[in-house]
């Protein structure tokens, strides 16, 4: 319920980047329906010039399990680049293995410069 009611875009993706969860705020921010997003890889949201930076953030996440909030950019369904502030958290199973990454994303003053 909290995820559905949140004003922040909340997404979950597996370690290969496949989107596993996409809340209504992500629909509003990015323009893809939940059904469409669940067929996508998160790479479709990353501007090409930011791919290397995002891969490094992912590597850091697998070591720290939580990244400090950071500013970045994402692509909408229409190809518009939006500045977002993102928090990424590793989801860990009972054996301590990371199996997915959850993100909370918002636009506004905290977005990328």
matplotlib code that plots the C-alpha trace (Angstrom):
import matplotlib.pyplot as plt

x = [0.0, 2.8, 4.6, 1.4, 0.5, 4.0, 4.6, 8.1, 8.8, 9.7, 11.2, 12.7, 15.0, 17.0, 20.8, 20.5, 18.4, 15.0, 12.3, 10.4, 8.2, 7.0, 4.7, 2.1, 4.5, 7.0, 4.2, 3.6, 7.3, 8.5, 5.3, 5.5, 2.6, 3.4, 2.8, 5.1, 7.8, 7.7, 8.9, 11.8, 15.4, 16.3, 19.0, 16.2, 15.9, 19.6, 20.9, 23.7, 26.3, 25.5, 25.7, 29.3, 28.6, 25.5, 27.4, 29.9, 27.1, 25.7, 29.2, 29.4, 25.9, 26.9, 29.6, 27.8, 24.2, 22.9, 24.0, 23.9, 21.2, 22.7, 21.6, 21.4, 19.3, 16.7, 14.8, 11.1, 9.0, 9.0, 12.8, 12.9, 15.8, 14.7, 16.9, 16.2, 17.5, 17.8, 18.3, 19.2, 19.1, 20.2, 17.6, 19.2, 17.9, 18.1, 21.6, 22.9, 23.0, 21.9, 19.0, 17.6, 17.9, 15.1, 15.2, 13.3, 13.4, 12.1, 12.4, 12.8, 15.6, 17.5, 17.7, 20.8, 22.7]
y = [0.0, 2.5, 1.9, 2.4, 5.6, 7.1, 10.3, 9.0, 6.6, 3.3, 0.6, -2.8, -4.5, -7.8, -7.8, -8.1, -4.9, -6.4, -4.3, -6.4, -3.6, -0.2, 1.9, 4.5, 7.4, 5.7, 5.6, 9.4, 10.2, 8.1, 7.5, 3.7, 1.7, -0.9, -3.7, -2.1, -1.4, -5.0, -6.1, -3.6, -3.5, -0.4, 0.4, 1.8, 4.6, 5.5, 8.2, 6.6, 9.1, 8.0, 4.2, 3.9, 6.0, 4.0, 0.7, 2.1, 3.0, -0.5, -2.0, 0.3, -0.8, -4.5, -3.6, -1.0, -2.3, 1.2, 4.2, 7.8, 9.7, 10.9, 13.0, 11.5, 11.6, 9.2, 9.0, 9.2, 7.2, 10.3, 10.6, 13.6, 13.6, 14.3, 15.1, 12.9, 12.3, 8.6, 6.4, 2.8, -0.1, -3.7, -6.3, -9.2, -12.8, -15.0, -16.2, -12.6, -12.6, -9.5, -10.5, -7.2, -3.4, -1.1, 2.6, 5.6, 8.4, 12.0, 15.1, 18.6, 20.5, 17.3, 16.3, 16.0, 19.1]
z = [0.0, 0.9, -2.4, -4.4, -2.5, -2.6, -4.5, -5.3, -8.1, -6.5, -8.7, -8.1, -10.6, -10.6, -10.9, -14.7, -14.8, -15.5, -13.9, -11.3, -9.7, -10.9, -8.8, -10.0, -9.4, -11.7, -14.3, -13.9, -13.9, -16.8, -18.9, -19.2, -17.8, -15.1, -17.6, -20.1, -17.6, -16.3, -19.9, -19.8, -18.7, -16.6, -19.2, -21.3, -18.7, -18.6, -21.1, -23.1, -21.7, -18.1, -18.6, -17.2, -14.2, -13.4, -13.7, -11.2, -8.8, -9.1, -8.3, -5.2, -4.1, -4.1, -1.6, 0.6, 0.3, 0.4, -1.6, -0.3, -2.3, -5.6, -8.5, -12.0, -15.1, -16.6, -19.9, -20.2, -22.6, -24.9, -24.8, -22.5, -20.0, -16.5, -13.5, -10.5, -7.0, -6.3, -3.4, -4.2, -1.7, -2.1, -1.3, 0.5, 0.9, 4.0, 3.1, 2.7, -1.1, -3.0, -5.3, -6.4, -6.1, -5.0, -5.9, -4.8, -7.4, -7.4, -9.5, -8.2, -6.5, -5.7, -9.4, -11.4, -12.6]

ax = plt.figure().add_subplot(projection="3d")
ax.plot(x, y, z, "-o")
ax.set_aspect("equal")
plt.show()
